Amino acid sequence: MLKTDILIIGSGISGLFFAMKIAKKRPDLSIVIMTKETAKNTNTQLAQGGIAVVTDHLKDSFNKHIHDTLRSGGGLCDKEIVNMVITQAPERLQELIEIGTSFDKDEKGQWNLGLEGGHSQHRILHHKDSSGQEIESKLLKIIKKMPNIELLENHMVIDINTETKKAKTTCAGVFFYEKKYNRIKYMRTRTIVLSTGGCGQLFENTTNPKIATGDGLAMAARAGAEIADMEYMQFHPTALFTGKENPLFLISEAVRGFGAHIVNDEGKRFLFKYDIRGELSTRDMVSTAISKELQSSGKKHVYLDCRHLDPKAFSNQFPVITAHCNALGIYPEKDLIPVVPAAHYQCGGVRVDKNGVTTIKNLYAIGECARTGLHGKNRLASNSLLEGLVFAHQASENVDRTIAEFIFSSQILIPKFPKAHQVDDYLAFEILKKELQKLVTAFYTSEERDAELAFEKIKELHNYAVSLTEAHEIMIPFIEFSNMIAVSLLIIKQCKTATDQKIC
């Protein structure tokens, strides 16, 4: 029977950083990382902007960064958590640098710090406009060299198995799908760390990759873990509009920090009508302003105007964005870039304490799938990579202190259905996903939400999906779709509760 001391589900910044930290600290422990597709297919890989860290204490300070975070979070941040994350930032940054992660410097050898919406100072360290890719690649490189870590790609965790003794629920293992051999297997473990990312694929317009279907949230909820603040989904204001893509290509916050303007169909800037900070307002404010402008005008998108910026400096700072636009026949030095708000970051999630511990014994959640208390209603730009690093560190310290308390379950489980049913036609599930995305988007963006109607329609979709399966079989598309259904219902339920209590 397969077993490992620590199972990490997901291969983004939080999961990989945790794996590196605990593997160094405890070479006696076996560690497995499972990811449902390739290890690089993560939100981390797509992160453009960078990581927010106070490095210039003459112009900046921890207090300023804390203030910006609290202001962005709309009064719902946990001040103790905000303080912990921001004051730890320089130490975690140094650890990234020590493994070879490169961040841009100016001609004087000083950090070339970026400015993004909601920040009062330049404090964003970045690697051009591919910061996440740089961090992900360096972490994967070191992970693959560590003898007590096994990285299993194309292994989708289906569900967490728990045991309850003396009214206490403990994680005992997981059922997972091994794509290469089309088999369902079971693995026992002493500790499980969820780092599965968010649920952006529940929305029609999103910057999240196809894998962002809320799997970790659904599994944690089924295991009995507490889920909180799912009513707070952050929309990034500037996703490239093409009218047909999912996910949408992100135009980084840093582009506006570099000096770009947002204009309407008439070429006029309009953000100052909604917030004095204009283009440098927080994401929720800019997204709301754009949405109101589109409702008023009846247009499908607004524009990002970079034509007044130095074209050489722009392309040097944002080579990935420039190349992607050029490939579509858009040249930022002379063309307006069509943009729309898109679901970008899940601020709620599995409720955890300062060490990433959930309400289920020996189950941790870190990264975007966790509700840590850092973000409140709206995440401050470039705080996400930082959060992943700090909570991975905190969790690794806690696992080191407590894992001796947990022993492997003596229960040996054999999957009831050892093979997954092969699906010849995925089209039916793709159609169902699109219908679900329409329902969730319409509900979330509506000013008059009808939760009962949304529940009814979503359950109808689920029932139809069930009808596509036969008795005594497991279908992987159905498992993923079921996770999406479960998270959709969580969002609607918590939106309804927040509305009833008039706090949303």
C-alpha positions in Angstrom: 0.0 0.0 0.0 1.3 3.4 -1.0 2.2 5.8 1.8 4.1 9.0 2.5 4.7 11.2 5.6 3.6 14.4 3.8 1.4 14.7 0.8 1.3 18.1 -1.0 -1.5 18.6 -3.4 -0.6 21.3 -6.0 2.6 22.6 -7.4 2.4 26.4 -7.2 4.6 28.7 -5.2 3.1 27.8 -1.8 3.3 24.0 -2.3 6.8 24.0 -3.8 8.2 26.4 -1.2 6.7 24.4 1.6 8.2 21.2 0.1 11.6 22.7 -0.1 11.5 24.1 3.4 10.3 20.9 5.1 12.6 18.6 3.0 15.6 20.6 4.2 14.5 20.7 7.8 13.4 17.0 7.9 15.4 14.8 5.5 14.0 11.8 7.5 10.4 12.5 6.1 9.1 11.2 2.8 7.3 13.9 0.8 5.1 13.5 -2.3 3.8 16.4 -4.5 0.8 15.5 -6.6 -0.5 17.8 -9.4 -3.3 17.0 -11.7 -1.5 18.1 -14.8 2.1 19.2 -15.4 3.9 20.8 -12.5 4.3 24.1 -14.3 0.6 24.5 -15.1 -0.3 26.8 -12.2 -1.5 30.3 -11.5 2.0 31.0 -10.1 3.5 30.4 -13.6 1.2 33.0 -15.0 1.9 35.7 -12.4 3.3 38.8 -14.1 3.6 41.6 -11.6 5.9 40.4 -8.9 6.1 40.2 -5.1 5.5 43.1 -2.7 8.3 43.5 -0.2 9.5 46.6 1.7 13.2 46.9 0.8 13.7 50.7 0.8 13.2 51.8 4.4 14.0 55.4 3.6 11.0 55.9 1.3 8.9 53.0 2.5 8.1 51.1 5.7 6.3 48.1 7.0 3.6 50.4 8.4 2.9 51.8 4.9 2.6 48.4 3.4 0.4 47.3 6.2 -1.8 50.4 5.8 -2.1 49.8 2.0 -3.1 46.1 2.6 -5.7 47.0 5.2 -7.2 49.7 3.1 -7.4 47.4 0.1 -9.1 44.7 2.2 -12.0 46.9 3.0 -11.9 46.4 6.8 -12.0 42.6 6.8 -8.3 41.8 7.1 -6.9 40.2 10.2 -4.4 42.8 11.4 -2.2 40.3 13.2 -1.9 38.2 10.0 -1.2 41.3 7.9 1.6 42.3 10.3 3.1 38.8 10.3 3.1 38.5 6.5 4.6 41.9 5.7 7.3 41.9 8.4 8.4 38.4 7.3 8.6 39.4 3.7 12.4 40.3 3.5 13.4 37.0 5.0 11.3 35.0 2.6 12.6 37.1 -0.3 16.1 36.3 0.7 15.3 32.6 0.6 14.2 33.0 -3.0 17.3 34.9 -3.9 19.5 32.2 -2.3 18.1 29.5 -4.7 18.9 31.7 -7.7 15.6 33.6 -8.3 16.4 36.7 -10.3 14.7 40.1 -9.8 15.3 43.2 -12.0 17.8 45.9 -11.0 18.5 49.3 -12.4 21.8 50.6 -13.8 23.0 51.4 -10.3 22.4 47.8 -9.1 19.4 48.8 -7.0 16.1 46.9 -7.1 14.0 48.2 -10.0 10.8 48.4 -7.9 7.5 48.6 -9.6 4.3 50.5 -8.6 0.9 48.9 -8.7 -2.7 49.8 -7.8 -3.4 50.4 -4.1 0.3 50.8 -3.2 1.5 54.1 -1.8 5.2 53.3 -2.7 7.2 51.5 -5.3 7.8 48.1 -3.7 7.2 45.4 -6.3 10.2 43.2 -7.1 9.7 41.6 -10.5 11.4 39.7 -13.2 10.3 41.6 -16.3 6.6 40.6 -16.7 7.2 36.9 -16.0 7.9 37.0 -12.2 5.8 33.9 -11.5 7.5 31.9 -14.2 10.9 32.8 -12.8 10.0 31.8 -9.2 8.3 28.6 -10.3 11.2 27.4 -12.5 13.8 28.0 -9.7 11.7 26.2 -7.1 11.0 23.2 -9.5 14.7 23.0 -10.2 15.7 22.6 -6.6 12.7 20.4 -5.8 13.8 17.8 -8.4 17.2 17.6 -6.8 16.0 16.8 -3.3 16.1 13.0 -2.6 13.2 12.9 -0.1 10.7 14.6 -2.5 8.8 12.7 -5.2 6.9 14.8 -7.8 4.0 13.1 -9.4 2.6 14.9 -12.4 -0.8 14.0 -14.0 -2.0 12.6 -10.7 -5.4 14.1 -9.7 -6.5 13.7 -6.1 -10.1 12.8 -6.1 -10.9 12.9 -2.4 -9.5 13.0 1.2 -10.2 10.1 3.5 -10.8 10.9 7.1 -11.2 8.9 10.3 -13.1 10.1 13.4 -12.1 8.9 16.8 -13.4 10.4 20.1 -15.3 13.1 18.1 -12.0 14.3 16.4 -11.7 14.0 12.6 -8.2 13.3 11.3 -7.0 13.0 7.7 -5.8 9.5 6.9 -5.1 9.5 3.2 -6.3 10.3 -0.3 -7.8 8.6 -3.3 -6.1 9.7 -6.5 -6.2 9.1 -10.3 -3.1 8.0 -12.1 -3.6 9.3 -15.6 -0.8 7.2 -17.3 -2.4 3.9 -16.3 -6.0 5.1 -16.0 -6.2 3.8 -12.4 -7.7 4.9 -9.1 -5.3 4.4 -6.2 -5.1 5.1 -2.5 -2.2 6.6 -0.5 -1.9 6.8 3.3 -0.3 9.9 4.8 0.4 11.5 8.1 -0.1 15.1 6.9 -1.9 16.6 3.9 -1.1 20.1 2.6 -3.6 21.6 0.1 -2.0 24.1 -2.2 -4.5 23.7 -5.1 -5.1 27.3 -6.0 -8.4 29.0 -6.7 -11.7 28.6 -8.6 -11.5 31.2 -11.4 -12.9 28.8 -14.0 -16.3 29.1 -12.4 -16.6 32.5 -14.3 -17.0 33.2 -18.0 -14.1 35.7 -18.0 -11.1 34.6 -16.0 -7.3 34.9 -16.1 -7.0 31.5 -14.3 -5.9 28.4 -16.2 -8.3 25.5 -17.0 -7.1 23.6 -13.9 -8.5 26.3 -11.5 -11.7 24.5 -10.7 -11.7 24.7 -6.9 -10.8 21.0 -6.3 -9.0 21.6 -3.0 -11.9 23.6 -1.7 -14.4 21.0 -2.6 -12.3 18.2 -1.1 -11.8 20.1 2.1 -15.5 20.9 2.4 -16.4 17.3 2.0 -13.9 16.4 4.7 -15.7 18.8 7.0 -13.2 21.7 7.0 -14.6 25.2 7.5 -14.8 27.4 4.3 -15.1 31.2 4.7 -15.4 34.4 2.7 -16.2 32.8 -0.7 -18.3 35.8 -1.5 -15.1 37.8 -2.1 -13.8 37.0 -5.6 -11.4 39.6 -7.0 -11.7 40.7 -10.6 -8.6 41.9 -12.3 -9.6 45.1 -14.3 -7.3 44.6 -17.3 -7.6 41.2 -19.0 -7.1 41.3 -22.8 -10.4 41.1 -24.5 -10.7 39.0 -27.7 -14.3 37.8 -27.3 -13.5 34.1 -27.4 -10.7 33.1 -25.1 -10.8 31.3 -21.8 -8.6 32.0 -19.9 -8.1 35.6 -20.9 -4.5 36.9 -21.1 -3.6 39.2 -18.2 -2.3 42.7 -18.7 -0.4 43.2 -15.5 -1.2 45.8 -12.9 2.3 47.0 -13.4 1.5 48.4 -16.8 -0.7 51.0 -15.1 2.0 51.6 -12.6 4.3 52.2 -15.5 2.0 55.0 -16.6 -0.7 53.5 -18.9 -4.2 55.0 -18.9 -7.6 53.4 -19.1 -9.9 55.1 -21.6 -13.5 54.5 -22.9 -14.7 54.1 -26.4 -14.3 57.9 -26.9 -10.7 57.8 -25.8 -11.4 59.6 -22.5 -10.1 58.7 -19.1 -13.0 58.1 -16.7 -11.6 56.4 -13.5 -11.2 59.7 -11.6 -15.0 59.9 -11.5 -15.0 56.9 -9.2 -11.7 57.2 -7.2 -9.2 60.0 -6.8 -6.3 57.6 -7.4 -7.5 56.9 -10.9 -5.5 54.1 -12.6 -3.6 53.5 -9.3 -6.7 52.7 -7.4 -7.2 49.1 -6.0 -8.4 46.4 -8.3 -12.0 46.3 -7.0 -12.4 50.0 -7.5 -11.0 50.0 -11.1 -13.0 46.8 -12.0 -16.2 48.4 -10.6 -15.6 51.6 -12.5 -15.0 49.8 -15.8 -18.2 47.7 -15.3 -20.3 50.8 -14.7 -18.8 52.5 -17.8 -19.6 49.4 -19.9 -23.2 49.3 -18.6 -23.6 53.0 -19.4 -22.1 52.8 -22.9 -23.3 49.3 -23.9 -19.8 48.5 -25.1 -18.1 45.1 -24.6 -14.8 46.5 -23.4 -12.7 49.6 -22.6 -9.1 50.3 -23.6 -5.6 50.4 -22.0 -3.7 53.3 -23.6 0.1 52.9 -23.7 0.7 55.2 -26.7 2.2 58.0 -24.7 4.8 55.7 -23.1 8.4 55.2 -24.4 7.9 52.2 -26.7 11.5 50.8 -26.1 11.2 51.1 -22.3 7.7 49.5 -22.4 8.8 46.5 -24.5 11.9 46.0 -22.3 9.8 46.1 -19.1 7.0 44.0 -20.5 8.3 41.7 -23.2 5.7 38.9 -22.7 2.8 41.3 -22.9 4.3 43.1 -25.9 4.9 39.8 -27.8 1.4 38.5 -27.0 -0.2 41.7 -28.2 1.9 41.8 -31.3 0.9 38.2 -32.2 -2.7 39.4 -32.2 -1.9 42.4 -34.4 -2.0 44.9 -31.5 1.0 47.2 -31.2 0.9 49.1 -27.8 3.0 52.0 -29.1 0.2 52.9 -31.6 -2.9 50.8 -30.8 -5.3 50.9 -27.9 -5.5 47.5 -26.1 -9.1 46.2 -25.5 -9.5 45.1 -21.8 -12.3 43.8 -19.5 -12.4 42.8 -15.9 -12.0 39.1 -15.3 -12.2 36.8 -12.3 -8.6 36.6 -11.0 -8.2 35.7 -7.4 -10.2 34.0 -4.7 -9.9 35.9 -1.4 -11.8 33.4 0.6 -11.2 29.7 1.0 -10.4 27.0 3.6 -10.2 28.8 6.9 -6.8 28.4 8.5 -4.8 29.9 11.4 -1.5 31.6 11.2 0.3 28.3 10.6 -2.0 27.2 7.7 -3.8 24.7 10.0 -7.4 24.0 9.0 -10.2 22.9 11.3 -9.4 19.2 10.4 -6.5 17.6 12.3 -3.3 17.3 10.2 -4.9 19.0 7.2 -3.2 22.3 6.0 -4.2 24.8 3.4 -1.8 27.4 1.9 -1.8 29.7 -1.0 -4.9 30.8 -2.9 -7.1 27.9 -1.7 -6.7 29.2 1.9 -8.6 32.0 3.7 -5.8 33.3 5.8 -7.1 36.7 6.8 -4.6 38.7 4.8 -6.8 39.9 2.0 -10.2 40.7 3.4 -12.6 41.8 0.7 -10.0 42.5 -1.9 -6.3 41.5 -2.3 -3.7 44.2 -2.6 -1.7 43.7 -5.9 1.4 41.4 -5.6 0.5 40.3 -2.1 -0.4 36.8 -3.3 3.1 35.4 -4.0 4.2 36.9 -0.7 1.3 35.2 1.1 2.2 31.8 -0.4 5.8 32.1 0.8 5.0 33.2 4.3 2.3 30.6 4.9 4.4 27.9 3.4 7.2 28.8 5.9 4.7 28.9 8.8 3.2 25.5 7.9 6.7 24.0 7.5 7.6 25.1 11.0 4.4 23.8 12.4 4.6 20.4 10.6 8.1 20.0 12.0 6.9 20.6 15.5 3.8 18.4 15.3 4.1 15.6 12.8 5.4 13.2 15.5 1.8 13.3 17.0 0.4 11.7 13.9 0.9 8.0 12.9 -0.2 6.3 9.7 -3.7 4.9 9.8 -3.9 1.1 10.1 -6.8 1.1 7.8 -5.9 -0.4 4.4 -8.3 0.9 1.7 -8.7 -0.6 -1.8 -10.6 1.7 -4.2 -14.0 0.2 -5.1 -13.5 1.2 -8.7 -9.8 0.7 -9.5 -10.2 2.0 -13.1 -11.6 5.3 -14.3 -14.2 5.1 -17.1 -12.7 6.4 -20.3 -14.8 9.2 -21.8 -14.9 9.3 -25.6 -16.7 12.6 -25.8 -15.8 15.5 -23.4 -18.0 17.9 -25.3 -21.0 17.3 -23.0 -19.0 18.2 -19.9 -17.6 21.3 -21.7 -21.1 22.4 -22.5 -22.1 21.9 -18.9 -19.1 23.9 -17.7 -20.0 26.8 -19.9 -23.6 26.7 -18.6 -22.3 26.7 -15.0 -19.9 29.6 -15.8 -22.9 31.7 -17.2 -25.0 31.0 -14.1 -22.2 31.8 -11.6 -21.2 34.9 -13.5 -24.7 36.2 -13.8 -25.4 35.6 -10.1 -22.2 37.1 -8.8 -22.4 40.2 -10.9 -26.1 40.8 -10.5 -27.3 43.6 -8.2 -30.4 41.7 -7.3 -29.2 38.1 -6.5 -31.8 35.3 -6.5 -30.0 32.6 -4.5 -32.8 30.2 -4.6 -33.1 30.3 -8.4 -29.3 29.9 -8.8 -29.3 26.9 -6.4 -32.1 25.3 -8.4 -30.5 25.8 -11.8 -27.1 24.6 -10.6 -28.6 21.5 -9.1 -30.3 20.8 -12.4 -26.9 20.9 -14.1 -25.5 18.5 -11.5 -28.3 16.1 -12.0 -27.8 16.1 -15.8 -24.1 15.4 -15.3 -25.0 12.5 -13.0 -27.2 11.1 -15.8 -24.2 11.0 -18.1 -22.5 8.5 -15.9 -23.4 4.9 -15.5 -23.6 3.0 -12.2 -20.3 1.7 -10.7 -17.9 3.9 -12.6 -15.8 6.9 -12.0 -15.4 9.6 -14.7 -12.6 12.2 -14.2 -14.5 15.0 -16.1 -17.5 14.3 -13.8 -15.3 14.5 -10.7 -13.9 17.9 -11.7 -17.3 19.2 -12.7 -18.7 18.0 -9.3 -16.0 20.0 -7.6 -17.0 23.0 -9.6 -20.7 22.5 -8.6 -19.8 22.2 -4.9 -17.7 25.4 -4.9 -20.4 27.3 -6.9 -23.0 26.4 -4.2 -20.6 27.5 -1.5 -20.2 30.9 -3.2 -23.9 31.4 -3.6 -24.6 30.3 0.0 -22.0 32.7 1.4 -23.0 35.5 -0.9 -26.6 35.1 0.3 -25.5 35.1 3.9 -23.4 38.2 3.4 -26.3 40.0 1.6 -28.8 39.0 4.4 -26.4 40.4 7.0 -25.8 43.4 4.8 -22.0 43.1 5.0 -21.3 42.4 1.3 
